[in-house]
């Protein structure tokens, strides 16, 4: 699995957004619910702290992905 944030004290948001989007694509492809939940938690935290439109959209996408995977388990 890829690292979510850089080890440096500064956070490269564009790189983190790209990596989180890639992980959500992987989760949808292979129906990996635990990682999708982790991504959702990270995106919600980042969206609360930074409040950029890209992070807010990513947080919505992560929540939708988790809901879809939860529902698809029961179908």
mmJSON file of the N, C-alpha and C atoms, coordinates in Angstrom:
{"data_MODEL":{"atom_site":{
"group_PDB":["ATOM","ATOM","ATOM","ATOM","ATOM","ATOM","ATOM","ATOM","ATOM","ATOM","ATOM","ATOM","ATOM","ATOM","ATOM","ATOM","ATOM","ATOM","ATOM","ATOM","ATOM","ATOM","ATOM","ATOM","ATOM","ATOM","ATOM","ATOM","ATOM","ATOM","ATOM","ATOM","ATOM","ATOM","ATOM","ATOM","ATOM","ATOM","ATOM","ATOM","ATOM","ATOM","ATOM","ATOM","ATOM","ATOM","ATOM","ATOM","ATOM","ATOM","ATOM","ATOM","ATOM","ATOM","ATOM","ATOM","ATOM","ATOM","ATOM","ATOM","ATOM","ATOM","ATOM","ATOM","ATOM","ATOM","ATOM","ATOM","ATOM","ATOM","ATOM","ATOM","ATOM","ATOM","ATOM","ATOM","ATOM","ATOM","ATOM","ATOM","ATOM","ATOM","ATOM","ATOM","ATOM","ATOM","ATOM","ATOM","ATOM","ATOM","ATOM","ATOM","ATOM","ATOM","ATOM","ATOM","ATOM","ATOM","ATOM","ATOM","ATOM","ATOM","ATOM","ATOM","ATOM","ATOM","ATOM","ATOM","ATOM","ATOM","ATOM","ATOM","ATOM","ATOM","ATOM","ATOM","ATOM","ATOM","ATOM","ATOM","ATOM","ATOM","ATOM","ATOM","ATOM","ATOM","ATOM","ATOM","ATOM","ATOM","ATOM","ATOM","ATOM","ATOM","ATOM","ATOM","ATOM","ATOM","ATOM","ATOM","ATOM","ATOM","ATOM","ATOM","ATOM","ATOM","ATOM","ATOM","ATOM","ATOM","ATOM","ATOM","ATOM","ATOM","ATOM","ATOM","ATOM","ATOM","ATOM","ATOM","ATOM","ATOM","ATOM","ATOM","ATOM","ATOM","ATOM","ATOM","ATOM","ATOM","ATOM","ATOM","ATOM","ATOM","ATOM","ATOM","ATOM","ATOM","ATOM","ATOM","ATOM","ATOM","ATOM","ATOM","ATOM","ATOM","ATOM","ATOM","ATOM","ATOM","ATOM","ATOM","ATOM","ATOM","ATOM","ATOM","ATOM","ATOM","ATOM","ATOM","ATOM","ATOM","ATOM","ATOM","ATOM","ATOM","ATOM","ATOM","ATOM","ATOM","ATOM","ATOM","ATOM","ATOM","ATOM","ATOM","ATOM","ATOM","ATOM","ATOM","ATOM","ATOM","ATOM","ATOM","ATOM"],
"id":[1,2,3,4,5,6,7,8,9,10,11,12,13,14,15,16,17,18,19,20,21,22,23,24,25,26,27,28,29,30,31,32,33,34,35,36,37,38,39,40,41,42,43,44,45,46,47,48,49,50,51,52,53,54,55,56,57,58,59,60,61,62,63,64,65,66,67,68,69,70,71,72,73,74,75,76,77,78,79,80,81,82,83,84,85,86,87,88,89,90,91,92,93,94,95,96,97,98,99,100,101,102,103,104,105,106,107,108,109,110,111,112,113,114,115,116,117,118,119,120,121,122,123,124,125,126,127,128,129,130,131,132,133,134,135,136,137,138,139,140,141,142,143,144,145,146,147,148,149,150,151,152,153,154,155,156,157,158,159,160,161,162,163,164,165,166,167,168,169,170,171,172,173,174,175,176,177,178,179,180,181,182,183,184,185,186,187,188,189,190,191,192,193,194,195,196,197,198,199,200,201,202,203,204,205,206,207,208,209,210,211,212,213,214,215,216,217,218,219,220,221,222,223,224,225],
"type_symbol":["N","C","C","N","C","C","N","C","C","N","C","C","N","C","C","N","C","C","N","C","C","N","C","C","N","C","C","N","C","C","N","C","C","N","C","C","N","C","C","N","C","C","N","C","C","N","C","C","N","C","C","N","C","C","N","C","C","N","C","C","N","C","C","N","C","C","N","C","C","N","C","C","N","C","C","N","C","C","N","C","C","N","C","C","N","C","C","N","C","C","N","C","C","N","C","C","N","C","C","N","C","C","N","C","C","N","C","C","N","C","C","N","C","C","N","C","C","N","C","C","N","C","C","N","C","C","N","C","C","N","C","C","N","C","C","N","C","C","N","C","C","N","C","C","N","C","C","N","C","C","N","C","C","N","C","C","N","C","C","N","C","C","N","C","C","N","C","C","N","C","C","N","C","C","N","C","C","N","C","C","N","C","C","N","C","C","N","C","C","N","C","C","N","C","C","N","C","C","N","C","C","N","C","C","N","C","C","N","C","C","N","C","C","N","C","C","N","C","C","N","C","C","N","C","C"],
"label_atom_id":["N","CA","C","N","CA","C","N","CA","C","N","CA","C","N","CA","C","N","CA","C","N","CA","C","N","CA","C","N","CA","C","N","CA","C","N","CA","C","N","CA","C","N","CA","C","N","CA","C","N","CA","C","N","CA","C","N","CA","C","N","CA","C","N","CA","C","N","CA","C","N","CA","C","N","CA","C","N","CA","C","N","CA","C","N","CA","C","N","CA","C","N","CA","C","N","CA","C","N","CA","C","N","CA","C","N","CA","C","N","CA","C","N","CA","C","N","CA","C","N","CA","C","N","CA","C","N","CA","C","N","CA","C","N","CA","C","N","CA","C","N","CA","C","N","CA","C","N","CA","C","N","CA","C","N","CA","C","N","CA","C","N","CA","C","N","CA","C","N","CA","C","N","CA","C","N","CA","C","N","CA","C","N","CA","C","N","CA","C","N","CA","C","N","CA","C","N","CA","C","N","CA","C","N","CA","C","N","CA","C","N","CA","C","N","CA","C","N","CA","C","N","CA","C","N","CA","C","N","CA","C","N","CA","C","N","CA","C","N","CA","C","N","CA","C","N","CA","C","N","CA","C","N","CA","C","N","CA","C","N","CA","C"],
"label_alt_id":[null,null,null,null,null,null,null,null,null,null,null,null,null,null,null,null,null,null,null,null,null,null,null,null,null,null,null,null,null,null,null,null,null,null,null,null,null,null,null,null,null,null,null,null,null,null,null,null,null,null,null,null,null,null,null,null,null,null,null,null,null,null,null,null,null,null,null,null,null,null,null,null,null,null,null,null,null,null,null,null,null,null,null,null,null,null,null,null,null,null,null,null,null,null,null,null,null,null,null,null,null,null,null,null,null,null,null,null,null,null,null,null,null,null,null,null,null,null,null,null,null,null,null,null,null,null,null,null,null,null,null,null,null,null,null,null,null,null,null,null,null,null,null,null,null,null,null,null,null,null,null,null,null,null,null,null,null,null,null,null,null,null,null,null,null,null,null,null,null,null,null,null,null,null,null,null,null,null,null,null,null,null,null,null,null,null,null,null,null,null,null,null,null,null,null,null,null,null,null,null,null,null,null,null,null,null,null,null,null,null,null,null,null,null,null,null,null,null,null,null,null,null,null,null,null],
"label_comp_id":["UNK","UNK","UNK","UNK","UNK","UNK","UNK","UNK","UNK","UNK","UNK","UNK","UNK","UNK","UNK","UNK","UNK","UNK","UNK","UNK","UNK","UNK","UNK","UNK","UNK","UNK","UNK","UNK","UNK","UNK","UNK","UNK","UNK","UNK","UNK","UNK","UNK","UNK","UNK","UNK","UNK","UNK","UNK","UNK","UNK","UNK","UNK","UNK","UNK","UNK","UNK","UNK","UNK","UNK","UNK","UNK","UNK","UNK","UNK","UNK","UNK","UNK","UNK","UNK","UNK","UNK","UNK","UNK","UNK","UNK","UNK","UNK","UNK","UNK","UNK","UNK","UNK","UNK","UNK","UNK","UNK","UNK","UNK","UNK","UNK","UNK","UNK","UNK","UNK","UNK","UNK","UNK","UNK","UNK","UNK","UNK","UNK","UNK","UNK","UNK","UNK","UNK","UNK","UNK","UNK","UNK","UNK","UNK","UNK","UNK","UNK","UNK","UNK","UNK","UNK","UNK","UNK","UNK","UNK","UNK","UNK","UNK","UNK","UNK","UNK","UNK","UNK","UNK","UNK","UNK","UNK","UNK","UNK","UNK","UNK","UNK","UNK","UNK","UNK","UNK","UNK","UNK","UNK","UNK","UNK","UNK","UNK","UNK","UNK","UNK","UNK","UNK","UNK","UNK","UNK","UNK","UNK","UNK","UNK","UNK","UNK","UNK","UNK","UNK","UNK","UNK","UNK","UNK","UNK","UNK","UNK","UNK","UNK","UNK","UNK","UNK","UNK","UNK","UNK","UNK","UNK","UNK","UNK","UNK","UNK","UNK","UNK","UNK","UNK","UNK","UNK","UNK","UNK","UNK","UNK","UNK","UNK","UNK","UNK","UNK","UNK","UNK","UNK","UNK","UNK","UNK","UNK","UNK","UNK","UNK","UNK","UNK","UNK","UNK","UNK","UNK","UNK","UNK","UNK","UNK","UNK","UNK","UNK","UNK","UNK"],
"label_asym_id":["A","A","A","A","A","A","A","A","A","A","A","A","A","A","A","A","A","A","A","A","A","A","A","A","A","A","A","A","A","A","A","A","A","A","A","A","A","A","A","A","A","A","A","A","A","A","A","A","A","A","A","A","A","A","A","A","A","A","A","A","A","A","A","A","A","A","A","A","A","A","A","A","A","A","A","A","A","A","A","A","A","A","A","A","A","A","A","A","A","A","A","A","A","A","A","A","A","A","A","A","A","A","A","A","A","A","A","A","A","A","A","A","A","A","A","A","A","A","A","A","A","A","A","A","A","A","A","A","A","A","A","A","A","A","A","A","A","A","A","A","A","A","A","A","A","A","A","A","A","A","A","A","A","A","A","A","A","A","A","A","A","A","A","A","A","A","A","A","A","A","A","A","A","A","A","A","A","A","A","A","A","A","A","A","A","A","A","A","A","A","A","A","A","A","A","A","A","A","A","A","A","A","A","A","A","A","A","A","A","A","A","A","A","A","A","A","A","A","A","A","A","A","A","A","A"],
"label_entity_id":["1","1","1","1","1","1","1","1","1","1","1","1","1","1","1","1","1","1","1","1","1","1","1","1","1","1","1","1","1","1","1","1","1","1","1","1","1","1","1","1","1","1","1","1","1","1","1","1","1","1","1","1","1","1","1","1","1","1","1","1","1","1","1","1","1","1","1","1","1","1","1","1","1","1","1","1","1","1","1","1","1","1","1","1","1","1","1","1","1","1","1","1","1","1","1","1","1","1","1","1","1","1","1","1","1","1","1","1","1","1","1","1","1","1","1","1","1","1","1","1","1","1","1","1","1","1","1","1","1","1","1","1","1","1","1","1","1","1","1","1","1","1","1","1","1","1","1","1","1","1","1","1","1","1","1","1","1","1","1","1","1","1","1","1","1","1","1","1","1","1","1","1","1","1","1","1","1","1","1","1","1","1","1","1","1","1","1","1","1","1","1","1","1","1","1","1","1","1","1","1","1","1","1","1","1","1","1","1","1","1","1","1","1","1","1","1","1","1","1","1","1","1","1","1","1"],
"label_seq_id":[1,1,1,2,2,2,3,3,3,4,4,4,5,5,5,6,6,6,7,7,7,8,8,8,9,9,9,10,10,10,11,11,11,12,12,12,13,13,13,14,14,14,15,15,15,16,16,16,17,17,17,18,18,18,19,19,19,20,20,20,21,21,21,22,22,22,23,23,23,24,24,24,25,25,25,26,26,26,27,27,27,28,28,28,29,29,29,30,30,30,31,31,31,32,32,32,33,33,33,34,34,34,35,35,35,36,36,36,37,37,37,38,38,38,39,39,39,40,40,40,41,41,41,42,42,42,43,43,43,44,44,44,45,45,45,46,46,46,47,47,47,48,48,48,49,49,49,50,50,50,51,51,51,52,52,52,53,53,53,54,54,54,55,55,55,56,56,56,57,57,57,58,58,58,59,59,59,60,60,60,61,61,61,62,62,62,63,63,63,64,64,64,65,65,65,66,66,66,67,67,67,68,68,68,69,69,69,70,70,70,71,71,71,72,72,72,73,73,73,74,74,74,75,75,75],
"pdbx_PDB_ins_code":[null,null,null,null,null,null,null,null,null,null,null,null,null,null,null,null,null,null,null,null,null,null,null,null,null,null,null,null,null,null,null,null,null,null,null,null,null,null,null,null,null,null,null,null,null,null,null,null,null,null,null,null,null,null,null,null,null,null,null,null,null,null,null,null,null,null,null,null,null,null,null,null,null,null,null,null,null,null,null,null,null,null,null,null,null,null,null,null,null,null,null,null,null,null,null,null,null,null,null,null,null,null,null,null,null,null,null,null,null,null,null,null,null,null,null,null,null,null,null,null,null,null,null,null,null,null,null,null,null,null,null,null,null,null,null,null,null,null,null,null,null,null,null,null,null,null,null,null,null,null,null,null,null,null,null,null,null,null,null,null,null,null,null,null,null,null,null,null,null,null,null,null,null,null,null,null,null,null,null,null,null,null,null,null,null,null,null,null,null,null,null,null,null,null,null,null,null,null,null,null,null,null,null,null,null,null,null,null,null,null,null,null,null,null,null,null,null,null,null,null,null,null,null,null,null],
"Cartn_x":[0.839,0.0,0.891,0.429,1.209,1.051,2.009,1.967,1.005,0.212,-0.765,-0.133,0.801,1.407,2.914,3.541,5.001,5.571,6.755,7.339,7.818,7.841,8.274,7.179,7.531,6.539,5.482,5.779,4.787,4.038,2.796,1.939,1.666,1.967,1.66,0.237,-0.711,-2.124,-2.441,-1.87,-2.192,-1.731,-0.569,-0.085,-0.937,-1.339,-2.187,-3.56,-4.121,-5.417,-5.306,-4.236,-4.023,-3.896,-3.127,-2.949,-4.242,-5.013,-6.285,-7.286,-7.313,-8.177,-7.78,-6.487,-6.001,-6.389,-6.284,-6.666,-8.165,-8.977,-10.422,-10.763,-10.051,-10.251,-9.924,-8.829,-8.442,-9.51,-10.0,-11.018,-12.291,-12.692,-13.886,-13.665,-12.499,-12.216,-12.211,-11.556,-11.389,-12.284,-13.225,-14.194,-13.502,-12.561,-11.754,-12.294,-13.284,-13.993,-13.131,-12.263,-11.482,-10.602,-9.983,-9.141,-9.99,-11.163,-12.051,-12.47,-12.723,-13.067,-11.891,-10.676,-9.493,-9.351,-9.546,-9.46,-10.522,-11.712,-12.778,-12.401,-11.833,-11.442,-10.374,-9.408,-8.332,-8.878,-9.726,-10.259,-11.18,-11.951,-12.796,-11.945,-10.862,-9.965,-9.336,-8.807,-8.176,-9.181,-10.397,-11.41,-11.803,-11.85,-12.17,-11.059,-9.812,-8.684,-8.411,-8.499,-8.092,-9.253,-10.386,-11.605,-11.417,-10.582,-10.479,-11.572,-12.043,-13.102,-12.707,-11.443,-10.993,-11.075,-10.71,-10.783,-12.219,-13.071,-14.479,-15.106,-14.789,-15.293,-14.739,-13.474,-12.87,-13.507,-13.836,-14.497,-15.881,-16.591,-17.896,-17.74,-16.717,-16.475,-16.117,-15.315,-14.927,-16.143,-17.004,-18.21,-19.137,-19.279,-20.107,-19.521,-18.21,-17.55,-17.786,-17.659,-17.875,-19.321,-20.257,-21.674,-21.955,-21.406,-21.608,-21.039,-19.845,-19.235,-19.986,-20.511,-21.283,-22.579,-23.238,-24.484,-24.214,-23.142,-22.87,-22.493,-22.084,-21.805,-23.064,-24.196,-25.448,-26.29,-25.835,-26.619,-26.097],
"Cartn_y":[-1.166,0.0,1.238,2.281,3.501,4.324,5.168,6.032,7.182,7.532,8.601,9.983,10.224,11.544,11.41,12.49,12.512,12.56,11.996,12.047,13.434,14.37,15.726,16.446,17.51,18.221,18.939,19.214,19.844,18.764,19.043,18.077,18.551,17.702,18.011,17.537,18.454,18.097,17.492,18.015,17.479,16.029,15.715,14.339,13.428,13.914,13.12,12.866,13.869,13.705,12.671,12.754,11.797,10.379,10.2,8.873,8.335,9.181,8.738,8.37,9.125,8.77,7.422,7.185,5.912,4.762,4.968,3.921,3.647,4.689,4.474,3.719,3.998,3.219,1.75,1.486,0.114,-0.556,0.163,-0.392,-0.746,0.096,-0.2,-1.399,-1.488,-2.585,-3.925,-3.976,-5.247,-5.384,-4.452,-4.482,-4.636,-3.751,-3.8,-2.765,-3.168,-2.255,-1.686,-2.48,-1.884,-0.71,-0.829,0.267,1.463,1.212,2.319,3.093,2.376,3.063,3.903,3.376,4.141,5.403,5.256,6.415,7.449,6.978,7.902,8.696,8.017,8.712,9.761,9.419,10.364,11.551,11.286,12.392,13.299,12.718,13.557,14.46,13.917,14.72,15.849,15.504,16.522,17.57,17.144,18.096,19.059,18.554,19.456,20.458,20.02,20.911,21.902,21.466,22.321,23.006,22.331,22.871,23.355,22.677,23.001,22.247,22.782,22.101,20.697,20.51,19.187,18.169,18.568,17.645,17.379,18.373,18.165,17.181,17.333,16.403,15.0,14.908,13.602,12.951,13.732,13.179,12.644,13.355,12.857,11.571,11.524,10.316,9.139,9.388,8.31,7.797,8.687,8.255,7.448,7.897,7.177,5.8,5.715,4.434,3.471,3.953,3.094,2.615,3.509,3.109,2.071,2.28,1.336,-0.037,-0.071,-1.349,-2.028,-1.253,-1.847,-2.465,-1.764,-2.282,-3.481,-3.442,-4.549,-5.834,-5.746,-6.97,-7.759,-7.085,-7.735,-8.14,-7.802,-8.129,-9.395],
"Cartn_z":[0.0,0.0,0.0,-0.629,-0.703,0.566,0.824,1.99,1.726,2.732,2.557,2.557,3.433,3.536,3.425,3.065,2.993,4.407,4.628,5.963,6.378,5.447,5.787,6.58,7.311,8.114,7.266,6.006,5.14,4.375,4.089,3.412,1.997,1.022,-0.371,-0.65,-0.622,-0.755,-2.108,-3.167,-4.496,-4.631,-4.08,-4.118,-3.242,-2.089,-1.193,-1.809,-2.455,-3.117,-4.232,-5.01,-6.093,-5.557,-4.484,-3.903,-3.3,-2.652,-2.081,-3.17,-4.254,-5.38,-5.972,-6.088,-6.61,-5.685,-4.391,-3.438,-3.486,-3.649,-3.767,-5.047,-6.128,-7.357,-7.122,-6.429,-6.106,-5.237,-4.239,-3.339,-4.084,-5.023,-5.807,-6.725,-7.3,-8.221,-7.502,-6.35,-5.643,-4.417,-4.245,-3.135,-1.783,-1.524,-0.307,0.678,1.466,2.366,3.494,4.159,5.264,4.821,3.658,3.186,2.779,2.237,1.876,3.123,4.21,5.465,5.97,5.846,6.246,5.4,4.093,3.205,3.553,3.898,4.268,5.52,6.501,7.733,7.456,6.633,6.314,5.528,4.541,3.739,4.554,5.46,6.31,7.196,7.752,8.58,7.763,6.583,5.748,5.28,4.964,4.502,5.619,6.859,7.981,8.221,8.075,8.363,7.236,5.994,4.87,4.168,4.059,3.458,2.028,1.256,-0.163,-0.91,-2.025,-2.785,-3.241,-3.581,-4.025,-2.894,-1.697,-0.561,-0.132,-0.225,0.109,-0.878,-2.161,-3.171,-2.953,-2.574,-2.302,-1.086,-0.075,1.108,0.749,-0.122,-0.576,-1.374,-2.221,-3.009,-2.111,-1.097,-0.176,0.582,1.032,1.758,0.851,-0.38,-1.34,-1.645,-1.75,-2.001,-0.852,0.375,1.542,1.583,1.342,1.345,0.262,-0.923,-2.017,-1.678,-1.098,-0.744,0.391,1.342,2.426,1.915,1.006,0.453,-0.448,-1.203,-2.133,-1.401,-0.151,0.619,0.868,0.987,1.352,0.152,-1.031,-2.234,-2.854],
"occupancy":[1.0,1.0,1.0,1.0,1.0,1.0,1.0,1.0,1.0,1.0,1.0,1.0,1.0,1.0,1.0,1.0,1.0,1.0,1.0,1.0,1.0,1.0,1.0,1.0,1.0,1.0,1.0,1.0,1.0,1.0,1.0,1.0,1.0,1.0,1.0,1.0,1.0,1.0,1.0,1.0,1.0,1.0,1.0,1.0,1.0,1.0,1.0,1.0,1.0,1.0,1.0,1.0,1.0,1.0,1.0,1.0,1.0,1.0,1.0,1.0,1.0,1.0,1.0,1.0,1.0,1.0,1.0,1.0,1.0,1.0,1.0,1.0,1.0,1.0,1.0,1.0,1.0,1.0,1.0,1.0,1.0,1.0,1.0,1.0,1.0,1.0,1.0,1.0,1.0,1.0,1.0,1.0,1.0,1.0,1.0,1.0,1.0,1.0,1.0,1.0,1.0,1.0,1.0,1.0,1.0,1.0,1.0,1.0,1.0,1.0,1.0,1.0,1.0,1.0,1.0,1.0,1.0,1.0,1.0,1.0,1.0,1.0,1.0,1.0,1.0,1.0,1.0,1.0,1.0,1.0,1.0,1.0,1.0,1.0,1.0,1.0,1.0,1.0,1.0,1.0,1.0,1.0,1.0,1.0,1.0,1.0,1.0,1.0,1.0,1.0,1.0,1.0,1.0,1.0,1.0,1.0,1.0,1.0,1.0,1.0,1.0,1.0,1.0,1.0,1.0,1.0,1.0,1.0,1.0,1.0,1.0,1.0,1.0,1.0,1.0,1.0,1.0,1.0,1.0,1.0,1.0,1.0,1.0,1.0,1.0,1.0,1.0,1.0,1.0,1.0,1.0,1.0,1.0,1.0,1.0,1.0,1.0,1.0,1.0,1.0,1.0,1.0,1.0,1.0,1.0,1.0,1.0,1.0,1.0,1.0,1.0,1.0,1.0,1.0,1.0,1.0,1.0,1.0,1.0,1.0,1.0,1.0,1.0,1.0,1.0],
"B_iso_or_equiv":[0.0,0.0,0.0,0.0,0.0,0.0,0.0,0.0,0.0,0.0,0.0,0.0,0.0,0.0,0.0,0.0,0.0,0.0,0.0,0.0,0.0,0.0,0.0,0.0,0.0,0.0,0.0,0.0,0.0,0.0,0.0,0.0,0.0,0.0,0.0,0.0,0.0,0.0,0.0,0.0,0.0,0.0,0.0,0.0,0.0,0.0,0.0,0.0,0.0,0.0,0.0,0.0,0.0,0.0,0.0,0.0,0.0,0.0,0.0,0.0,0.0,0.0,0.0,0.0,0.0,0.0,0.0,0.0,0.0,0.0,0.0,0.0,0.0,0.0,0.0,0.0,0.0,0.0,0.0,0.0,0.0,0.0,0.0,0.0,0.0,0.0,0.0,0.0,0.0,0.0,0.0,0.0,0.0,0.0,0.0,0.0,0.0,0.0,0.0,0.0,0.0,0.0,0.0,0.0,0.0,0.0,0.0,0.0,0.0,0.0,0.0,0.0,0.0,0.0,0.0,0.0,0.0,0.0,0.0,0.0,0.0,0.0,0.0,0.0,0.0,0.0,0.0,0.0,0.0,0.0,0.0,0.0,0.0,0.0,0.0,0.0,0.0,0.0,0.0,0.0,0.0,0.0,0.0,0.0,0.0,0.0,0.0,0.0,0.0,0.0,0.0,0.0,0.0,0.0,0.0,0.0,0.0,0.0,0.0,0.0,0.0,0.0,0.0,0.0,0.0,0.0,0.0,0.0,0.0,0.0,0.0,0.0,0.0,0.0,0.0,0.0,0.0,0.0,0.0,0.0,0.0,0.0,0.0,0.0,0.0,0.0,0.0,0.0,0.0,0.0,0.0,0.0,0.0,0.0,0.0,0.0,0.0,0.0,0.0,0.0,0.0,0.0,0.0,0.0,0.0,0.0,0.0,0.0,0.0,0.0,0.0,0.0,0.0,0.0,0.0,0.0,0.0,0.0,0.0,0.0,0.0,0.0,0.0,0.0,0.0],
"pdbx_formal_charge":[null,null,null,null,null,null,null,null,null,null,null,null,null,null,null,null,null,null,null,null,null,null,null,null,null,null,null,null,null,null,null,null,null,null,null,null,null,null,null,null,null,null,null,null,null,null,null,null,null,null,null,null,null,null,null,null,null,null,null,null,null,null,null,null,null,null,null,null,null,null,null,null,null,null,null,null,null,null,null,null,null,null,null,null,null,null,null,null,null,null,null,null,null,null,null,null,null,null,null,null,null,null,null,null,null,null,null,null,null,null,null,null,null,null,null,null,null,null,null,null,null,null,null,null,null,null,null,null,null,null,null,null,null,null,null,null,null,null,null,null,null,null,null,null,null,null,null,null,null,null,null,null,null,null,null,null,null,null,null,null,null,null,null,null,null,null,null,null,null,null,null,null,null,null,null,null,null,null,null,null,null,null,null,null,null,null,null,null,null,null,null,null,null,null,null,null,null,null,null,null,null,null,null,null,null,null,null,null,null,null,null,null,null,null,null,null,null,null,null,null,null,null,null,null,null],
"auth_seq_id":[1,1,1,2,2,2,3,3,3,4,4,4,5,5,5,6,6,6,7,7,7,8,8,8,9,9,9,10,10,10,11,11,11,12,12,12,13,13,13,14,14,14,15,15,15,16,16,16,17,17,17,18,18,18,19,19,19,20,20,20,21,21,21,22,22,22,23,23,23,24,24,24,25,25,25,26,26,26,27,27,27,28,28,28,29,29,29,30,30,30,31,31,31,32,32,32,33,33,33,34,34,34,35,35,35,36,36,36,37,37,37,38,38,38,39,39,39,40,40,40,41,41,41,42,42,42,43,43,43,44,44,44,45,45,45,46,46,46,47,47,47,48,48,48,49,49,49,50,50,50,51,51,51,52,52,52,53,53,53,54,54,54,55,55,55,56,56,56,57,57,57,58,58,58,59,59,59,60,60,60,61,61,61,62,62,62,63,63,63,64,64,64,65,65,65,66,66,66,67,67,67,68,68,68,69,69,69,70,70,70,71,71,71,72,72,72,73,73,73,74,74,74,75,75,75],
"auth_comp_id":["UNK","UNK","UNK","UNK","UNK","UNK","UNK","UNK","UNK","UNK","UNK","UNK","UNK","UNK","UNK","UNK","UNK","UNK","UNK","UNK","UNK","UNK","UNK","UNK","UNK","UNK","UNK","UNK","UNK","UNK","UNK","UNK","UNK","UNK","UNK","UNK","UNK","UNK","UNK","UNK","UNK","UNK","UNK","UNK","UNK","UNK","UNK","UNK","UNK","UNK","UNK","UNK","UNK","UNK","UNK","UNK","UNK","UNK","UNK","UNK","UNK","UNK","UNK","UNK","UNK","UNK","UNK","UNK","UNK","UNK","UNK","UNK","UNK","UNK","UNK","UNK","UNK","UNK","UNK","UNK","UNK","UNK","UNK","UNK","UNK","UNK","UNK","UNK","UNK","UNK","UNK","UNK","UNK","UNK","UNK","UNK","UNK","UNK","UNK","UNK","UNK","UNK","UNK","UNK","UNK","UNK","UNK","UNK","UNK","UNK","UNK","UNK","UNK","UNK","UNK","UNK","UNK","UNK","UNK","UNK","UNK","UNK","UNK","UNK","UNK","UNK","UNK","UNK","UNK","UNK","UNK","UNK","UNK","UNK","UNK","UNK","UNK","UNK","UNK","UNK","UNK","UNK","UNK","UNK","UNK","UNK","UNK","UNK","UNK","UNK","UNK","UNK","UNK","UNK","UNK","UNK","UNK","UNK","UNK","UNK","UNK","UNK","UNK","UNK","UNK","UNK","UNK","UNK","UNK","UNK","UNK","UNK","UNK","UNK","UNK","UNK","UNK","UNK","UNK","UNK","UNK","UNK","UNK","UNK","UNK","UNK","UNK","UNK","UNK","UNK","UNK","UNK","UNK","UNK","UNK","UNK","UNK","UNK","UNK","UNK","UNK","UNK","UNK","UNK","UNK","UNK","UNK","UNK","UNK","UNK","UNK","UNK","UNK","UNK","UNK","UNK","UNK","UNK","UNK","UNK","UNK","UNK","UNK","UNK","UNK"],
"auth_asym_id":["A","A","A","A","A","A","A","A","A","A","A","A","A","A","A","A","A","A","A","A","A","A","A","A","A","A","A","A","A","A","A","A","A","A","A","A","A","A","A","A","A","A","A","A","A","A","A","A","A","A","A","A","A","A","A","A","A","A","A","A","A","A","A","A","A","A","A","A","A","A","A","A","A","A","A","A","A","A","A","A","A","A","A","A","A","A","A","A","A","A","A","A","A","A","A","A","A","A","A","A","A","A","A","A","A","A","A","A","A","A","A","A","A","A","A","A","A","A","A","A","A","A","A","A","A","A","A","A","A","A","A","A","A","A","A","A","A","A","A","A","A","A","A","A","A","A","A","A","A","A","A","A","A","A","A","A","A","A","A","A","A","A","A","A","A","A","A","A","A","A","A","A","A","A","A","A","A","A","A","A","A","A","A","A","A","A","A","A","A","A","A","A","A","A","A","A","A","A","A","A","A","A","A","A","A","A","A","A","A","A","A","A","A","A","A","A","A","A","A","A","A","A","A","A","A"],
"auth_atom_id":["N","CA","C","N","CA","C","N","CA","C","N","CA","C","N","CA","C","N","CA","C","N","CA","C","N","CA","C","N","CA","C","N","CA","C","N","CA","C","N","CA","C","N","CA","C","N","CA","C","N","CA","C","N","CA","C","N","CA","C","N","CA","C","N","CA","C","N","CA","C","N","CA","C","N","CA","C","N","CA","C","N","CA","C","N","CA","C","N","CA","C","N","CA","C","N","CA","C","N","CA","C","N","CA","C","N","CA","C","N","CA","C","N","CA","C","N","CA","C","N","CA","C","N","CA","C","N","CA","C","N","CA","C","N","CA","C","N","CA","C","N","CA","C","N","CA","C","N","CA","C","N","CA","C","N","CA","C","N","CA","C","N","CA","C","N","CA","C","N","CA","C","N","CA","C","N","CA","C","N","CA","C","N","CA","C","N","CA","C","N","CA","C","N","CA","C","N","CA","C","N","CA","C","N","CA","C","N","CA","C","N","CA","C","N","CA","C","N","CA","C","N","CA","C","N","CA","C","N","CA","C","N","CA","C","N","CA","C","N","CA","C","N","CA","C","N","CA","C","N","CA","C","N","CA","C","N","CA","C","N","CA","C"],
"pdbx_PDB_model_num":[1,1,1,1,1,1,1,1,1,1,1,1,1,1,1,1,1,1,1,1,1,1,1,1,1,1,1,1,1,1,1,1,1,1,1,1,1,1,1,1,1,1,1,1,1,1,1,1,1,1,1,1,1,1,1,1,1,1,1,1,1,1,1,1,1,1,1,1,1,1,1,1,1,1,1,1,1,1,1,1,1,1,1,1,1,1,1,1,1,1,1,1,1,1,1,1,1,1,1,1,1,1,1,1,1,1,1,1,1,1,1,1,1,1,1,1,1,1,1,1,1,1,1,1,1,1,1,1,1,1,1,1,1,1,1,1,1,1,1,1,1,1,1,1,1,1,1,1,1,1,1,1,1,1,1,1,1,1,1,1,1,1,1,1,1,1,1,1,1,1,1,1,1,1,1,1,1,1,1,1,1,1,1,1,1,1,1,1,1,1,1,1,1,1,1,1,1,1,1,1,1,1,1,1,1,1,1,1,1,1,1,1,1,1,1,1,1,1,1,1,1,1,1,1,1]
}}}
